[in-house]
Amino acid sequence: MGNKYTYECTKCGKKLNANKILYLCPDCSKNFPNALPPKGILKTLYDYDSLKQKGITFSQLKQNRWLDLLPIHDLKSLPNLRIGDTPLYHFKRVGSESLDFDLYLKDDSQNPTFSFKDRASAIVSAFAKEKGIDTIVTASTGNAGSSLAGICAAQGQKAIVMVPASAPIAKLTQIIMYGATIVPVKETYDDAFDLSVKATAEFGWYNRNTAFNPLTIEGKKTVSFELFDQLEESVPDRIFVPVGDGVIISGVYKGFEDLLKLGMIDHIPTIVAVQASGSDNLVRNLDNEVFHAKPSQTVADSISVDYPRNFYMARDFLKKYKGEWITVSDEEILKASKKLASTTGLFAEPAAVAAFAGLLKYKKSNKIPEGSKNVVLLTGSGLKDIKSLEKKLQIPEAIEPGMDELKKLIGWNADDAD
């Protein structure tokens, strides 16, 4: 079966045939993993001219579940789970506060393993299935690992997940319950990443790692197709994206870039990269000639990365399409977590809420134009990382089951009664 796509190295621009499994450009990644972030990240390209000549429409893309722009050949290769098609909620107010702009919250916690990462895992799993591969390995701070484990469980494949020992227990529980082989690794996510790459070379496993396997971006880009569809084939003004290693934001860009190349849109939305101030290694280095990493420390574990593995692609996208970036403190993230949940009914993990905190910071600085359409990607469920929120929880002491104590607890006053 012939390939309908090729790879392009984001550093040297060389086109590479996709007739065999490739991760990084062989020439530009010679110093990998010693040189971080890695160079030679591959971009997946399709025959856009041919698709345009055929007169393909967005409606046809949607009808065929984006298959024409995916690196697989048969939709039946995908897991029999509902992945993507997540809700987009529209708000004109947050709690009692009216907004003079349109706020849209894209809730990807509704995916099968409760995170955005299922989009990537589904494509990687489907590709492996078409290639007759039954073992997939990944390094993860939790979400990618639980996602791969769940998707592989649905596909009858074996998942091996390497995680830093500090990963949240909820995510580790998911990985184990899905039946994957879990490998806790001392030290950091970056150490787990490097070990998984060595294991890939040693054992011949297929590697799902973000910013290593180019197909993860192809899965994540589907959110852009959905947004365009859910906004009645219009492009939002801004999209706030939580950023760690730079793959999600690259996926968002790639989806819109595909539509741009097909002539279905005439511009790319302004995409805002939001990082935790304690883990800002991507945005802090955007204008630096030499990358300099600082140890990450943030409550938002899913975006806590010392070396953003997709730094160079993310930087290229942000620069080419005039993206924006901002950092938010842990305190701002935790406050935003409470505000999001208590005013919208959507409970997201701190890493996801970082994007919402970024929007709130923009709003406070009057950087959101009146009447504009603004999307926030909520990439994971709050139930995945309860521990980070513990210090914000205020649970009253138990009371005796009597009305007097109940009235005292709720602050009931007889004068307030009708």
Buried (B, 14 or more C-beta within 10 A) or exposed (E): EEEBBBBBBBBEEBEBEBEEBBBBBEEBBEEBBEEBBBBBBBBBBBEBEEBEEEEBEBEEBBEEBBBBBBBBBEEEBBBEBEBBEBEBBEBEEBEEEEBEBBBBBBBBBBBBBBBBBBBBBBBBBBBBBBEEBBBBBBBBBBBBBBBBBBBBBBBEBBBBBBBBEBBBEBBBEBBBEBEBBBBEBEEBBBBBBBBBBEBBEEEEBBBBBBBBBBBBBBBBBBBBBBBBBBBEEEBBBBBBBBBBBBBBBBBBBBBBBBBBBBEBBEEBBBBBBBBBBBBBBBBBBBEEEEBEBEEBEBBBBBBBBBBBBBBBBBBBBBEEBEBBBBBBBBEBBBBBBEBBBEBBEBBBBBBBBBBBBBBBBBBEEEEBEEEBBBBBBBBBBBEBBEEBBEEEEEEEEEEEEEEEEEEEEEEEEEEEEE
